[in-house]
Amino acid sequence: MKPTKRNYRATFILDNRGKEDSVDSIIEGVKKEITAVHGEVKAVENIGRRDFARIPDDQFPSGVYVQMDFSAPAGAAAQLHERLRLNDNVYRALVENA
């Protein structure tokens, strides 16, 4: 029996400071992380660079925002958070049920 998949919308803030990786290659890396937790990416929207309302670091006043819609099994959101916590290209991640 196939596990039931849920729909999610995730918002990521990407950090490419001092890295030669382009934003597109970082997005592809995040997609690979989603497929690693048995997810399927349906849509990607690159919102672009936005200034932070509260600047956590003077060297990092803005970040690249990306939204992704994907479907995955029920426990995949927690697994994805754990995998992205170890990824230094992703500054913040918010995963919500869609």
C-alpha positions as CSV (number, residue, x, y, z in Angstrom):
1,M,0.0,0.0,0.0
2,K,1.4,3.4,-1.0
3,P,1.7,6.0,1.8
4,T,-0.6,9.0,1.6
5,K,1.1,12.2,0.4
6,R,0.3,15.6,1.7
7,N,0.8,18.9,0.0
8,Y,3.2,21.4,1.4
9,R,4.4,25.0,0.7
10,A,7.9,25.8,1.8
11,T,9.6,29.2,1.9
12,F,13.4,29.3,2.0
13,I,15.8,32.1,2.6
14,L,19.0,31.3,0.7
15,D,22.5,32.4,1.8
16,N,25.0,32.6,-1.1
17,R,27.4,35.0,0.6
18,G,31.0,34.3,-0.4
19,K,30.0,31.2,-2.4
20,E,30.5,30.7,-6.1
21,D,27.2,28.7,-6.3
22,S,24.5,30.6,-8.2
23,V,21.0,30.8,-6.8
24,D,19.7,28.3,-9.4
25,S,22.3,25.7,-8.3
26,I,21.3,26.2,-4.7
27,I,17.6,25.8,-5.6
28,E,18.5,22.5,-7.4
29,G,20.2,21.4,-4.2
30,V,17.1,22.1,-2.2
31,K,15.0,20.2,-4.7
32,K,17.4,17.2,-4.2
33,E,16.8,17.4,-0.4
34,I,13.1,17.3,-1.0
35,T,13.3,14.3,-3.2
36,A,15.6,12.6,-0.6
37,V,12.7,12.7,1.8
38,H,10.4,11.1,-0.9
39,G,8.9,14.4,-1.9
40,E,7.9,15.6,-5.4
41,V,8.4,19.3,-6.3
42,K,5.5,20.7,-8.1
43,A,6.3,24.4,-8.4
44,V,9.2,26.8,-7.7
45,E,9.0,30.5,-7.4
46,N,12.1,32.6,-7.0
47,I,10.8,35.7,-5.2
48,G,14.2,37.4,-5.3
49,R,16.4,39.3,-2.9
50,R,14.5,41.0,0.0
51,D,15.7,43.1,2.9
52,F,15.1,41.7,6.4
53,A,12.8,43.6,8.7
54,R,15.2,42.8,11.6
55,I,18.8,42.4,10.5
56,P,20.4,39.5,12.4
57,D,23.9,40.2,11.2
58,D,25.3,43.5,9.8
59,Q,27.1,41.4,7.1
60,F,23.8,39.8,6.0
61,P,21.1,42.5,5.6
62,S,19.1,40.6,2.9
63,G,18.5,37.2,1.5
64,V,17.1,35.4,-1.6
65,Y,13.5,34.1,-1.0
66,V,12.2,31.0,-2.8
67,Q,8.8,29.3,-2.4
68,M,8.3,25.7,-3.4
69,D,5.1,23.6,-3.6
70,F,5.7,19.9,-3.1
71,S,3.9,16.8,-2.0
72,A,5.5,14.3,0.4
73,P,4.6,11.7,3.1
74,A,3.4,13.0,6.4
75,G,6.7,12.9,8.3
76,A,8.7,14.5,5.5
77,A,8.4,18.1,6.9
78,A,10.4,17.2,10.0
79,Q,12.9,15.2,8.0
80,L,13.4,18.1,5.6
81,H,13.9,20.6,8.4
82,E,16.6,18.4,9.8
83,R,18.4,17.9,6.5
84,L,18.2,21.6,5.7
85,R,19.5,22.5,9.2
86,L,22.8,20.9,8.1
87,N,22.8,22.8,4.7
88,D,24.7,26.1,5.0
89,N,23.2,27.4,1.8
90,V,19.7,27.6,3.4
91,Y,19.5,30.3,6.1
92,R,15.9,29.7,7.1
93,A,13.1,27.3,6.1
94,L,9.4,27.4,6.8
95,V,7.3,24.4,5.7
96,E,3.5,24.7,5.9
97,N,0.6,22.4,4.9
98,A,-0.9,23.7,1.7
